Amino acid sequence: MSKLYLIFHHIFRFIWNTIFIISYPVIATFGLLFIGITYVFSGLSRLLAGIKKGNEGKIIQKSDWEELPNTNGLLEAKVHKQIMFGPTCFQLRRKDGVPSVLEDHYFGGKIKFLDEGLLLEKWNATDSKDLPDFDICLYDPDLDKITSLTNIKCFDWHLSEKEDNNLLFKWFDGIQGGEVKVAL
């Protein structure tokens, strides 16, 4: 019985080695092609991201002061803190060098331009355990004044409507959503 076992062992080992020798170049070629295709698409993605029109979605990642897009050279921002797997908070200042109330607070990346001024997300805390806790504020650059409009306790909010002197904010915290109507 051991002789029969030895014969089967040699036959199956020969078959296994043959399959491995034939299939190994195919598997290795597939792996190299996969890595190459991933590299090509990564490069293509970087190229297309550089060509992308508009600067509205620009996110500042450096630690230096940079001009905020679409502010006509009025404001510049500097990263203060990046919350792990969350948003970034910024320090804002006027680019013209005029001391401002903006320098006393930290702001989120959401900025909306209205006729009355700039709609900003003022952070009440920068410690990750106290977040989210934001005041939606209106900044009047002519008077250098920040007016708190409402408090929102979630990261996902947006300005839904603007009617006359009323703003409608919608928010969603992952479980529930809501609306807040604010008079300017």
C-alpha positions in Angstrom: 0.0 0.0 0.0 2.8 2.4 0.7 4.2 1.8 -2.8 0.8 2.7 -4.3 0.7 5.8 -2.0 4.2 6.8 -3.2 3.2 6.5 -6.9 0.1 8.7 -6.3 2.1 11.1 -4.4 4.7 11.6 -7.2 1.9 11.8 -9.9 0.0 14.5 -7.9 3.2 16.4 -7.1 4.1 16.3 -10.8 0.6 17.6 -11.8 0.7 20.3 -9.1 4.2 21.5 -10.2 3.1 21.6 -13.8 0.0 23.6 -13.0 2.1 26.0 -10.9 4.8 26.4 -13.6 2.2 27.1 -16.3 -0.1 29.4 -14.2 2.6 31.4 -12.4 3.5 33.7 -15.3 -0.2 34.3 -16.0 -0.8 35.3 -12.3 2.4 37.4 -12.1 1.5 39.2 -15.4 -2.0 39.9 -14.1 -0.5 41.4 -10.9 1.9 43.6 -12.9 -0.9 44.7 -15.2 -3.2 45.5 -12.3 -0.4 47.7 -10.6 0.3 49.4 -14.0 -3.4 50.2 -14.6 -3.8 51.5 -11.1 -0.7 53.7 -11.6 -2.0 55.0 -15.0 -5.5 55.9 -13.6 -3.9 57.5 -10.6 -1.8 59.8 -12.9 -4.8 60.5 -15.0 -6.8 61.4 -12.0 -4.1 63.9 -10.8 -4.0 65.4 -14.3 -7.8 65.9 -14.4 -7.9 67.3 -10.9 -5.4 70.0 -12.0 -7.4 70.9 -15.0 -10.7 71.1 -13.0 -12.5 74.4 -13.5 -13.4 76.7 -10.7 -11.9 77.2 -7.2 -15.0 76.9 -5.1 -14.1 73.4 -3.8 -10.5 74.4 -3.0 -9.4 73.0 0.3 -6.4 74.6 2.0 -4.0 71.9 3.3 -0.8 73.9 3.9 0.1 75.6 7.2 0.7 79.0 5.5 -1.7 81.8 5.0 -3.5 81.5 1.7 -6.0 83.7 0.0 -9.6 82.4 0.1 -11.0 81.9 -3.4 -13.8 84.2 -4.6 -13.3 86.8 -1.8 -11.7 89.4 -4.2 -8.5 89.4 -2.1 -10.4 90.2 1.2 -9.7 87.2 3.4 -7.0 84.6 3.8 -7.0 81.5 5.9 -4.5 79.3 7.8 -5.2 75.7 8.9 -5.5 75.6 12.7 -6.5 72.0 13.3 -7.5 69.0 11.3 -10.0 66.7 13.1 -9.1 63.1 12.3 -11.7 61.7 9.8 -13.5 65.0 10.1 -13.4 68.7 9.0 -10.6 71.2 9.3 -10.9 74.4 11.2 -9.2 77.6 10.0 -8.0 80.9 11.4 -9.2 83.8 9.2 -7.9 87.3 8.8 -8.3 90.2 6.4 -5.7 90.3 3.7 -5.5 94.1 3.8 -3.9 93.9 7.2 -6.8 95.7 9.1 -7.2 94.1 12.5 -10.5 92.2 12.6 -12.8 90.3 14.9 -12.2 87.3 12.7 -8.8 86.7 14.3 -10.4 85.9 17.7 -12.3 82.9 16.4 -11.9 79.6 14.5 -14.0 78.8 11.4 -15.0 75.8 9.3 -14.4 75.5 5.6 -18.0 76.4 4.6 -18.2 80.0 3.4 -21.2 81.3 1.5 -21.2 84.8 0.0 -24.4 86.8 0.3 -25.3 90.4 -0.5 -25.3 91.2 3.2 -21.8 89.7 3.8 -20.2 86.3 4.3 -21.9 83.4 5.9 -19.3 81.6 8.1 -19.3 78.5 10.3 -17.8 79.7 13.6 -16.5 76.9 15.8 -17.4 77.2 19.5 -14.8 74.5 20.4 -11.8 72.9 18.7 -11.5 69.8 20.9 -12.9 66.8 19.0 -14.9 65.5 21.9 -16.9 68.8 22.1 -17.7 68.8 18.3 -19.9 69.4 16.5 -20.9 72.8 17.9 -21.0 75.6 15.4 -22.6 79.0 15.2 -23.6 80.1 11.8 -22.6 83.7 11.6 -22.9 86.6 9.2 -19.7 88.6 8.8 -20.1 92.2 7.5 -16.7 93.2 6.1 -17.6 96.9 5.9 -18.4 97.1 9.7 -16.0 94.3 10.7 -18.9 92.7 12.6 -19.9 89.1 13.3 -23.5 88.4 13.9 -24.5 85.0 15.2 -27.6 83.7 13.4 -28.1 80.2 14.8 -26.3 77.2 16.5 -26.0 73.9 14.6 -24.8 70.7 16.3 -23.9 68.7 13.2 -21.3 68.8 10.4 -23.8 68.4 7.6 -25.7 71.7 7.1 -26.3 74.0 4.1 -28.2 77.1 3.2 -31.4 75.9 1.5 -33.2 79.1 0.6 -32.9 82.8 0.9 -36.2 84.8 0.8 -36.1 88.5 1.4 -34.5 88.8 4.9 -34.9 85.2 5.9 -32.5 82.3 5.5 -33.5 78.6 5.7 -30.8 76.2 6.9 -31.2 72.5 6.6 -29.1 70.0 8.6 -28.7 66.3 9.0 -26.8 64.6 11.8 -26.8 61.1 10.5 -29.9 60.0 12.4 -32.3 62.9 12.0 -32.6 66.1 10.1 -34.2 69.5 10.5 -34.7 73.0 9.3 -33.9 76.3 11.0 -35.3 79.6 9.7 -33.4 82.7 10.6 -34.2 86.4 10.1 -31.3 88.6 9.0 
